[in-house]
C-alpha cells in the first residue's frame, strides 16, 4: 500500500503514469529536486497520517518506501 501511495503522489507531482514508477526509479531520473521532495513528504504525511522527517538522503522510490515503512512500525 505504501508503494502505491508513493507512486500515485509522485505521478501527480510530475504528471506521469504511476505504473511507470518502480522501486528502482531514482528521484533524479524522475526529475524530482529537493523542493519537490519537501512537498512530496508533506503530501505523504497527510496521506499516511504520519509525521515524516527525512534524516537521511534517499535516492530511489524504494528507499523512500522502506523509510516510510520503518516509521510505521
C-alpha positions as CSV (number, residue, x, y, z in Angstrom):
1,X,0.0,0.0,0.0
2,X,2.8,2.4,0.8
3,X,4.4,1.8,-2.6
4,X,1.2,2.5,-4.4
5,X,0.5,5.7,-2.4
6,X,4.1,7.0,-3.0
7,X,3.8,6.2,-6.8
8,X,0.4,8.0,-7.1
9,X,1.6,11.1,-5.3
10,X,4.9,11.2,-7.3
11,X,2.9,10.7,-10.6
12,X,0.5,13.5,-9.7
13,X,3.5,15.8,-9.0
14,X,5.4,15.0,-12.2
15,X,2.4,14.2,-14.3
16,X,3.2,10.7,-15.4
17,X,1.7,7.2,-15.2
18,X,2.1,5.8,-11.7
19,X,2.7,2.4,-13.3
20,X,5.9,3.8,-14.9
21,X,7.5,4.3,-11.5
22,X,9.4,1.4,-10.0
23,X,11.2,0.8,-6.7
24,X,14.4,1.3,-8.6
25,X,13.3,4.7,-10.1
26,X,15.6,7.4,-8.8
27,X,14.3,10.8,-7.8
28,X,16.9,12.3,-10.1
29,X,15.6,10.3,-13.1
30,X,12.1,11.3,-12.3
31,X,13.1,15.0,-12.3
32,X,12.3,15.4,-8.5
33,X,14.5,18.0,-6.8
34,X,14.9,18.9,-3.2
35,X,12.0,21.3,-3.2
36,X,9.8,18.7,-4.8
37,X,10.9,16.2,-2.1
38,X,9.8,18.6,0.7
39,X,6.4,18.9,-1.0
40,X,6.2,15.2,-1.5
41,X,6.9,14.5,2.1
42,X,4.2,16.9,3.2
43,X,1.7,15.1,1.0
44,X,2.8,11.7,2.3
45,X,2.5,13.0,5.9
46,X,-1.2,13.9,5.2
47,X,-2.0,10.9,3.1
48,X,-0.5,8.3,5.5
49,X,-1.2,10.1,8.8
50,X,2.5,10.1,9.7
51,X,4.9,12.8,10.7
52,X,7.9,12.0,8.5
53,X,11.2,13.8,8.9
54,X,13.9,12.9,6.4
55,X,17.0,12.3,8.4
56,X,18.9,10.6,5.6
57,X,19.4,11.0,1.8
58,X,17.1,8.8,-0.2
59,X,18.0,8.0,-3.8
60,X,15.2,5.8,-5.0
61,X,11.5,5.3,-4.7
62,X,12.2,2.0,-2.9
63,X,14.4,3.8,-0.4
64,X,11.5,6.1,0.4
65,X,9.1,3.3,0.7
66,X,11.4,1.4,3.1
67,X,11.9,4.6,5.1
68,X,8.2,5.2,5.5
69,X,7.5,1.5,6.4
70,X,10.3,1.7,9.1
71,X,8.4,4.7,10.6
72,X,5.1,2.9,10.7
73,X,6.3,0.1,13.0
